[in-house]
Every structure is written in structure tokens, then in C-alpha cells.
Amino acid sequence: MYANQIKTLENKFNEISKMLDDMRKNGDETSDKVKSLNDQRMKVFDEIRRLRRLEWEEKHDRVEWDDER
């Protein structure tokens, strides 16, 4: 369920990373565009982590400490 969303976000993360690398190679490390791209990349990264956590929780049963199994 989450795999396609995660893959799409990973591709977007990699695209942004490449754009940032290219900008840094051209000496454009201080522009507002770099800051904006870094912010976008972090948001994508956070969303990937959130979806991976949801995916993991969906695959694994949660055990409550009060559970008398």
C-alpha cells in the first residue's frame, strides 16, 4: 500500500539532491533557491520516514504491556 508512495517520494528526494549537487558544483550555495530546495528535500524525507513507520506498523502487531498473552 505504501510502497508506491515511498518509491515516488524517494525518486523526488533523489531529483532534489541532484539539483542541489549541481547548484553547489556551480558555486551557487547561498541562493534562496538552495535554501528552498533543502527545505523541500527535508519535507520529502520526513514524509518518507512517516510512511515507512506506518508501513511497519501495518505489518506488525502491536503488543500492549498490559496484554496477558
Summary of the structure (lengths in Angstrom):
residues: 69
radius of gyration: 17.8
end to end distance: 29.6
largest distance: 61.7
contacts: 148
relative contact order: 0.16
helix: 74%
strand: 0%
